[in-house]
Amino acid sequence: MYPLLCFAPEVLHIRPWPDDVIDRLGFDPRSSYVEDFWLGILGPSTVWLLRRLAAGFDYSPLGFDLDLAETARSIGISDRSSRHSPFLRAVNRTVQFGLAQLSGPEELSVRRRLPPLTYRQVQRLSPALQERHAAWQAQYLVTATGEHQCERAS
């Protein structure tokens, strides 16, 4: 079990959580892949939070301080700091899904990109989304294979 945030400080320091593989092959939280496939897994509040964090990294690549009450209000959810507040649940979902980790009492390390869904996560999607994901995978494999062949040829 990953440690979760049990109370909300006023400010949480956000820093990048580098991962060579996911940083190269993963998806920006603002991408259509995340909106199409991760949204139903994470929920809208968590996806909006990840998008805000990605925008923060655009301006401050090494990290930044996040005002939690302001961020909660800006994505349209309650800024109450109780353990079961919608915003704290959104923060904790990033940890539960391995997209962030608590790296200190008031510090969160966050992946800049999200990995593709696992097989188990795909199985949780609706049948229509499962079909779309399979079509996306097939297209991705064709593109990735072509890119790989070009790299080998040069």
C-alpha positions in Angstrom: 0.0 0.0 0.0 1.3 3.4 -0.9 1.3 6.2 1.7 -1.6 8.5 1.1 -2.2 12.1 2.0 -4.4 12.1 5.1 -4.6 15.9 5.5 -4.3 18.7 3.1 -1.6 21.3 3.8 -2.2 24.7 2.3 0.6 24.3 -0.2 2.0 21.1 -1.6 5.4 21.1 -3.3 5.2 19.3 -6.7 8.3 17.9 -8.3 8.8 15.7 -11.3 9.1 11.9 -10.9 11.3 10.9 -13.8 11.0 7.5 -15.5 13.0 7.0 -18.7 10.6 4.6 -20.2 7.3 6.3 -19.4 8.8 9.8 -20.2 9.6 8.5 -23.6 6.6 6.3 -24.4 3.8 7.7 -22.1 1.1 10.2 -22.8 0.8 13.8 -21.8 -2.2 14.2 -19.3 -3.7 16.6 -21.8 -3.7 14.1 -24.6 -6.7 12.4 -26.3 -5.4 9.0 -25.1 -5.8 10.1 -21.5 -9.2 11.7 -22.2 -10.4 8.7 -24.1 -9.1 5.9 -21.9 -7.7 7.0 -18.6 -10.7 9.3 -17.8 -13.0 6.4 -17.0 -10.4 4.8 -14.8 -9.2 7.8 -12.8 -12.3 10.0 -12.8 -12.6 13.5 -14.1 -11.3 15.3 -11.0 -8.1 13.3 -11.1 -7.6 13.9 -14.8 -8.2 17.6 -14.4 -5.7 17.7 -11.5 -3.1 15.8 -13.6 -3.7 18.3 -16.5 -3.1 21.2 -14.1 0.1 19.6 -12.8 1.3 19.1 -16.4 0.7 22.8 -17.1 2.7 23.6 -13.9 5.6 21.6 -15.2 5.4 23.6 -18.5 6.2 26.7 -16.5 8.4 25.3 -13.8 10.1 22.0 -15.1 11.9 21.4 -11.8 8.9 21.7 -9.6 6.5 24.3 -8.1 4.3 25.0 -5.1 0.7 24.2 -5.6 -1.9 26.1 -3.5 -4.4 23.3 -2.8 -7.5 25.4 -2.1 -7.0 27.5 -5.2 -6.3 24.4 -7.4 -9.4 22.6 -6.0 -11.6 25.6 -6.7 -10.1 26.1 -10.2 -11.1 22.6 -11.2 -14.5 22.9 -9.8 -14.4 20.8 -6.6 -14.6 21.5 -2.9 -11.5 22.8 -1.3 -12.3 21.4 2.1 -9.2 19.7 3.6 -10.8 16.8 5.3 -9.6 13.3 4.5 -12.6 12.5 2.4 -12.8 15.7 0.5 -13.1 15.3 -3.3 -9.8 17.1 -3.9 -7.8 15.0 -1.5 -9.4 11.9 -3.0 -8.2 13.1 -6.4 -4.6 13.6 -5.1 -4.7 10.2 -3.5 -5.9 8.5 -6.7 -2.8 9.7 -8.5 -0.8 7.9 -5.8 -3.0 4.7 -5.9 -2.5 4.4 -9.7 1.2 5.0 -9.5 1.1 8.3 -11.2 2.5 10.2 -8.2 4.1 9.4 -4.9 4.4 11.2 -1.6 8.1 12.1 -1.3 7.8 14.1 1.9 5.1 15.3 4.3 4.2 18.2 2.0 5.8 17.1 -1.2 4.4 15.1 -4.1 6.5 13.6 -7.0 4.4 13.4 -10.1 4.9 11.6 -13.4 4.9 14.0 -16.3 3.4 11.4 -18.6 0.9 8.6 -18.1 1.7 5.0 -19.2 -0.6 3.1 -21.5 -3.4 1.2 -19.7 -2.6 -2.2 -18.4 -4.6 -5.2 -19.6 -6.6 -5.3 -16.4 -7.4 -1.6 -16.8 -8.6 -2.1 -20.4 -10.9 -4.8 -19.1 -12.6 -2.2 -16.9 -13.5 -0.1 -19.9 -16.9 -0.3 -21.6 -17.0 -2.8 -24.6 -17.0 0.1 -27.0 -14.0 1.7 -25.4 -12.2 -1.7 -25.3 -12.7 -1.9 -29.1 -11.4 1.6 -29.6 -8.4 0.8 -27.4 -7.7 -2.3 -29.4 -7.9 -0.3 -32.6 -5.6 2.3 -31.1 -3.1 -0.4 -30.1 -3.1 -2.0 -33.6 -2.4 1.4 -35.1 0.3 2.2 -32.5 2.0 -1.1 -33.2 2.1 -0.4 -37.0 3.5 3.1 -36.4 6.0 2.0 -33.7 7.2 -0.8 -35.9 7.7 1.5 -38.9 9.6 4.0 -36.7 11.7 1.2 -35.3 12.6 0.0 -38.8 13.6 3.5 -39.8 15.9 3.7 -36.8 17.5 0.4 -37.6 18.0 1.4 -41.2 19.9 4.6 -40.3 
